C-alpha cells in the first residue's frame, strides 16, 4: 500500500500531487489566487484552502448545492477560502461553455483549477508516483510489481499512472462514482486516446489507438485529447497504455452500506490503517472481492494507492 495519506496532514493524499502542476502554472501566470470547485465535503477544496493559507495565496471555492456547515466547510473558511454556493443547477453548468467567464471577471487575477484538480496538469503531477514506488521496492524485498489498484473519482490520478507506466504495467481503477460521471472519458482524454472500437462485449475488452507518438509534453497531450465515449468497466490495451475501470460505487457516489462499513471496521482493526468510505474503503473492498474471485494469481504484487481524504470521515461520523 502506497500511503499517500501520510504525505501531509492537510494537503493530503493524491491532492498534493494533483495540485502541484496547477499551482506552478498559477505562479508562472502571476495569479494572485486560485479558484476551483467542489462539494461541502470536498477533499480537493480542503487541500487547496490549506495550501493557500500555508503558501500565502488567496483561494475561492465554488460549491455544489446550498449553504451547509460541515467540518470541511468550517476548515476551509478558517483557512481563508472565499465561498460561493451555486445551487445544484448552477453547479451542473460547470461543464458548459462560458461557465468560467463571470467568475474570472469577478476574480480577474485568479487562476481556475478544474474540479478535483483534474485535467492534464493534475495527471502529470501524479505521474511521478511510479518512480517513488520503484525507489522503495528494495526496502520491501521486491524487485518489481505487477500493477496498480486505486479508487477513481475523476480518474486524474489513474491517468497519471497510465501515462507514467506507458503500457509497462496495468492500472486498475475502482470507480467511486456511477457510470454517468465521465471517468472513462476523462481518462481517455488525458491519455490522448481518440479512437475506440469494441472488439468484445461490453465490460470485457476494448481496443484503442493513440496518436501521441510517445510524447509526454503537456501541449501535445492536450492537443490529442479527442476522446469518444468509452464503456465503463472497460479494458483498454494498446502498445502504450493498459488500464481497466471497474464499477465500485456501490449504488452511487457517497453511498454506503453495512457490508462496506463492516469491511472498513475489520480492515482497520487488522491493519491499523485508517480508511474512509467514499474512495479508499470502496477501492479496497473491490480489490478484496476481485482477489477472492480469482482475478489475480497467488503472489501477484499490486500497489494499492491510499489516496488520503481522511478529513472527510468527520462528516460521516467516523
Secondary structure, DSSP 4 states (H G I P E B T S, - for coil): -EEGGGS-SSS-THHHHHHHHHHHHHHHTT-SEEEEEE-TT-HHHHHHHHHHHHHT-EEEEEESBS----HHHHHHHHTT-EEEE-HHHHHHGGGSTTTTHHHHHHTTTEEE--GGG-HHHHHHHHTTHHHHHHTTGGGGT-S---EEEEEESSSHHHHHHHHHHTTSSEEEEEESS-GGG-HHHHHHHHHT--EEEESSSTTT-EEEE---TT---HHHHHHT-------SS-EEE-SS-EEEEEE--TTSTT---HHHHHHHHHHHHHH-----TTTHHHHHHHHHHHHHHTSS-TT--EEEEE---GGGGGGGT-
